[in-house]
């Protein structure tokens, strides 16, 4: 599916959505949370300055767009599964390296978790990791927003 999506057009849609949220609700700050391909879009939303905080879960493809990390000026909390064959440890290390020294950056790797560990409808669902990641994400967003 992600190969058929125009990422730039989708980021334009995200920008319009954030503008609308701010205008219609008076929201001072807006965060993005995304999973897999949505995690990539969340990361790119942070890099493009569209949101005030971002929480990508196992963002597929982030490791292929690390040049975008230089533009990130907002807090970002990453979540990865150590058993994820789609995003191997070297890819996570690339994210760590690209985000090194950026204030508000957190990178969490869950030892017993695979790709999709947060989705209860998947065989890879790992409740302890999902609960811990959820709690961390809520605390992160409460602190940054």
C-alpha positions in Angstrom: 0.0 0.0 0.0 2.7 2.5 1.0 4.2 2.2 -2.5 1.1 3.5 -4.1 0.7 6.6 -1.8 2.0 10.0 -2.8 3.9 10.9 0.4 4.2 14.6 -0.5 0.5 14.8 -1.2 -0.3 13.0 2.1 1.9 15.4 4.0 0.0 18.2 2.4 -3.2 16.6 3.7 -1.7 16.3 7.2 -0.6 20.0 7.1 -4.2 21.0 6.1 -5.6 18.8 8.9 -3.3 20.4 11.5 -4.2 23.9 10.3 -7.9 23.0 10.5 -7.5 21.6 14.0 -5.8 24.7 15.2 -8.3 27.1 13.6 -11.5 25.3 14.5 -10.6 24.0 18.0 -8.1 26.6 19.1 -5.6 23.8 19.7 -2.4 25.4 20.7 -0.3 22.3 20.0 -0.9 19.3 17.9 0.9 15.9 18.0 1.0 13.1 15.5 1.0 9.4 16.5 1.4 6.8 13.8 2.1 3.1 13.3 4.2 1.4 10.6 3.7 3.6 7.4 1.8 6.0 9.7 5.0 6.1 11.8 7.0 7.2 8.8 4.4 10.0 8.1 4.5 11.0 11.8 8.3 11.3 11.6 8.1 13.3 8.3 5.4 15.5 9.9 7.9 16.4 12.6 10.7 16.9 10.1 8.5 19.3 8.0 7.5 21.3 11.1 3.8 20.3 10.7 3.3 19.1 14.3 4.6 20.1 17.8 5.5 16.5 18.8 5.6 13.1 17.2 5.3 9.5 18.3 6.2 7.0 15.6 5.7 3.3 16.4 7.9 1.0 14.3 7.9 3.5 11.5 8.7 1.6 8.4 11.0 3.5 6.1 12.3 6.1 8.6 15.8 4.5 8.2 15.6 5.4 4.5 14.9 9.1 5.2 17.4 9.9 7.9 18.5 13.1 6.1 15.1 14.6 7.2 16.2 14.3 10.9 18.3 17.4 10.5 15.1 19.4 10.2 13.4 18.1 13.3 12.9 20.8 16.0 10.2 19.1 18.1 10.2 16.3 20.6 9.9 12.8 19.0 9.5 9.5 20.8 10.2 6.4 18.8 9.0 2.8 19.6 10.6 -0.3 18.0 10.4 -4.0 18.5 13.8 -5.8 18.9 12.4 -8.8 17.0 11.2 -6.7 14.0 12.7 -8.2 10.8 11.3 -5.2 8.8 13.3 -2.7 10.9 16.5 -4.5 12.0 18.8 -3.2 14.8 21.1 -1.5 12.3 18.1 0.6 11.1 17.2 1.6 14.7 20.8 2.5 15.3 20.7 4.7 12.2 17.7 6.5 13.7 19.6 6.8 17.0 22.6 8.3 15.2 20.6 10.7 13.1 18.6 11.9 16.2 21.6 12.1 18.6 21.7 15.4 20.5 18.2 16.5 19.5 16.4 17.7 22.7 13.2 15.8 23.5 14.2 12.7 21.6 13.4 9.3 23.1 14.0 5.9 21.4 12.6 2.8 23.0 13.2 -0.7 21.9 11.1 -3.5 23.4 13.1 -6.8 23.7 10.3 -9.3 23.3 8.3 -7.3 20.6 8.0 -7.8 16.9 6.7 -5.5 14.2 3.1 -4.5 15.0 3.5 -5.3 18.7 0.9 -2.7 19.6 -1.9 -4.0 17.4 -4.1 -6.4 19.3 -5.5 -7.9 16.1 -2.1 -9.2 14.9 -0.3 -12.4 15.9 2.7 -10.2 16.8 0.7 -8.3 19.5 2.8 -8.2 22.7 0.7 -6.9 25.5 3.4 -6.0 28.0 5.4 -4.0 25.4 2.2 -2.4 24.1 1.1 -1.3 27.6 4.6 0.0 28.4 4.8 1.9 25.1 1.3 3.3 25.5 2.1 4.6 29.0 5.3 6.1 27.8 3.6 7.8 24.8 0.9 9.3 27.1 3.5 10.6 29.5 5.6 12.0 26.7 2.6 13.8 25.1 1.5 15.2 28.5 4.9 16.6 29.1 5.5 18.0 25.6 2.1 19.4 24.8 
